[in-house]
């Protein structure tokens, strides 16, 4: 073959079409993650979320990029953090809890928002209905009010002589209104007085709230579901232990930290579910076409080590119903 012919053929080869994988580089999607707590307190949630995304073929640092913003247990930081995330132009925002979801929704009406958990998103104005969200928000609900009644019932079974329970709540969380109403209704049925009722809106109010509980000398403590309070679980659990108060908690993380009992949906499953919704939305599904899902897995967790420290004997019939017993 002559040199000129060879060069001509070589030049033509450069124009041959490349394989599809070489022609199109996969887009990297950006995910904004608005956390109420901190990365050090919720690594298992983040791990569950990222692991499920990986199972779905979406790997952080490869074809997705996750931008984290943490409120560090201060709800009043959520609106500014949400605005900051929106400024990064993410393809989707993931958050937890009613305050986090409200902050994200107020920051954007166009970017899809997935709630890994929420109390009553309809009552909070986050969605029009569970079946048809209609706006840019969807995700998962934890059925808050119904669970608060169940928690008080389990606390009564744990301490059969129970007649007076202190309540710790965050009134700045809109969901707490329905939580407390459900708790009051259950208390009336169980003939339990809710006293004192202590409120904490920000970290600086903890000392006064816990002091009011200590002075009230209740027989037990019930903490209403709220992710701000969850972020400060160490302080709450240590107070309950020092005050010798049998306590019911709305998240198992309290029990892992030394709390007595908890009854709650599996947050790990909820965060894995959030990852599946992220995957669907990134594939083109509209948030309004994804119904808000209710939890399917619940966990009753008992810490026997704490029970012994409190001098409390958990009824064997109740222990038999526990999903997990920490010994």
N, C-alpha and C positions, 0 to 999 in steps of 0.2 A: 504493500500500500504506500502510495506517495505521501510525503510529509504533509503537503497542503491538504490532501483528503483527510488525513488523520486529525489534523487540527480542526477541520470543519466539523467532523463527527464529534470530537470532544466538546466543541462549542455548542453543538446541538444538544448534547447530553445534559448540559447545564440548564437547559430550558425544560427538561423533562419534568412532569408534575411530581411533587414530593408526596409521600404517603400522608394520609389524613392526620396522623398523630404528629407529624413534623410540620404540617401546614398550620394547625391550630393549637396554640398553647392554652391549656385549661385555665379558665378565669379563677383568680383567687378572690373568694368572697370575704368580706369583712363583717365580723359579728361583734356587736357591742354587748358587754356583759355588765349590768348594773347590779352590784351586790349590796345588800343592806348591811351585812356584817363585815368581816375581813377575810382575806385569803387564808390567814393562819387558823381561823375558826371554822371555815367551811371547805377545807381541801377535799373532803370526801364527796361533797356535792359537785364541785368542779370536776373531780376525777370521773364521777359517774356520767356527767354531761359529755365530757371529752371522749371518754371510752366508747360511749354509744355513737358519737359522731364518727369516731374512727371505724367502728363496725360498719357504718354506712358509707365508708369511703371518703370521709372528710377529715383531713389531718391538719391540725394546727401547725403552721409553719410551712405547709406544702400547698394545699389548695384552699385553705381557709386561714384567716388571721383573726384571733380573738383579742379585742381590746377590753381590758378590765378596768372598772372604776368601783371603788369600795367606799361606802359611807362610814365604815368603822363604828357601826352601832349608833350613828347620829342621823336620825330621819330627816332633820332639817337640811342636811347636805344633799339629799337625793335630787331635788329639783335642779340645782346647779350642775351636779354630776351628769344628770340626764341631758341637759343642754350641751354639756361638753361632749358627750358621746355623739349626739346628733350632729355636732359640728365636724365630726370625723367622717360623716357620710357613710355610715355602715349600711349593709344590705338588710340587716335585721338587728333587733335589740332583744336580749333575753334578760328577764328580771324575776324577782321573787317578792311575794307579799303584796298586800293592797297598796301601802304607801309607795313602794317601788314602782308598781305598775301605773299608779296614778301619775307619778312624776314623769315617767316615760311617755305616757299618753298626752300629758300637758305639753311636753317638749316637741312632739311630732304627731301629725295626723296622717302622715303618708308612709313612714317607715314601718314595716311590720314589727309587731311586738309580741313576743311569746312569754307568757307567765309560767314559770316552772311551778308556782303554787300561788293560790289566792284564796281568800275566804269566800265572800259572796260577790262575785264580779258583777252580777246584775244589780244588786242593791247599791254597790259602789259606783255604778255608772260606767263601768269599764266595757261592758258588752250589753247589747239589747236583750239577748237571751242566750242560754247555754247552747242551744241547738243552732242558732243563727247569730253569731256575734255582730255581723254587719259592718263593723268598723275595721281598724287596722290592728285590733288586739284579739288574741285568742290564747289558749293554753290549758292550764289545769287548775281545778279548784280543790280545796281540802275539806269542804263541807263543815266549816267552822262551828256554827251554832249547834248543829246536831251532836257534834263531838263533845262540846263543852258539857252538855247534859250527861253524856255517857261517862265522861271523866269524873264528874261529881259522884255518880252512882258507884263507880269503881273505888273511889276514895272512901265512900261509906262502907263498902264491903271490906276494905282493908282495915278500917278502924270502925268496927260495928257500933261503938258507943258514941260515935261522932255526932255532935250537936251544934258546933260553931266552927266555921271555917273562915279564915282570912282570904281575901282576894287581892291579887296583884295584877294590875292592868295598865295598859298604855292608852289613855283616852284620845290621843291624837290620831290613833289608827281608826278610820271610819268603821271598820268591821267589828270593833269592840262593842259597839252598841248592841248589835244582834247577839254577840257572844254572851254579854252580861245578862240580857233578857232571858236567853235560854238557860243560863246558869241559875238565875233567880227562880224560874219556873220549876227547874229540877229540884232546887233547894226546898221549895214549898212542898213538893210531893214527898221529899225525903225527910221533911221536918228538920231542916238544917238552917241555922241562922248564918247569914253572910256578914261577918263583922270581925275586924274592920275591913273596909274596902280602901286599899292604898293605890295611889296613882303615880306613875312615873312617865314623864314625857321626854326627859333628857337625862343624861348621866348625873348631872349635879343634884337631881331630885331623889336619887336612890337612898341616901342616908336617912333622910327625913321619912320616906315611905316605909323603909324597913324598921325604923324606930317606932313608927306608929303601930306596926304589926306587933312588935315585941311588947309594947305597952298594953295592947289589947288582949294579950294572953289567949289567943285562939287555940283550939285543939289540933288544927291542921292548916295547911296552906294550899291554895289552888292558884296556879299562874295561868292567866288567859293567853291564848295563842297570839303571838306577836313576834316578829323577827327582830325587832329592836331589843326586846327583853331577852330573846334568845342570844343575842350578841353579848349580853352581860350575864350569861348563865352562871359563870363561876362565882360571882358575887352573890347571886341569889341562892345557889346551892349551899355555899358556905354559911350563909345566914341561917338557912333552914336547919343545917346540921348543928350549928352553935345554939340555936333556939330549941332544939329537940322537937322540931315540927315535922310530922309525916306530911309529905307534899306530893301533889299530883301535877305533872307537867305536860305541856302540849307537844313536846318534841322529845324523841329518845335521846338526843344529845345531852339533855339535862341529866338523865340517868347515867349515861356514860361518864358524866362529870361528877357523879356521886349522889345524884338525886334518887329518891325512893322509887317512884313509879311514873310511867308515862303511857299514854294511849294516843296513837296518831297514825295517819297514813304513812306509808314508807316514802320518805323524801327521796331516797335513792331512786325508786321507781319513777317518781314524779320528774326528777331531773333527766332521767333516761328518756322519759316520754317527751320532755321539752326538746331534746335532741332530735327525736323523730319528726317533730313539727317543724323544727328549723330546716331539716333536710327537705321536707315536702315543700316548704315555702321557697327555698332556694331553687327548687325544681320548677317553680312557677305557680304553685297552688296559692290562691288568695287566702289570707287569714280569715276572711268572712266565710269561706267555704269549709273551715275546719272547726267543728264544734268544740266548745270548752268541755273537757272531759273530767269526770269525777273519779276519785281514787278507787282502786279495786283491791288494794292490799293494805291491811291495817296491822299495827303491831302493839301489843300490850307487853311492856318490858318492866321487869321487877328487879331491883337491886337488893339482894338478900344481905349483902355486907352492910349496906346502910340500915336495913331493918334491924340488924343485930345491934348496931351502934345506938339506934333509937330505943332499944329494948322492946321492939315490936315483933310480935309473931304474926306472920301473914297466914291467913286461913289456908289450909291445904287445898280446899275446893277452889279457891281463887288462884293459887299457884298453878293448879292443873290447867287453867285456861290461859296462862301466860305464853306468849310466843317466844320469849327469851327470859331466862333467869340468870342474873349476874351473881356469881358466888365468890 
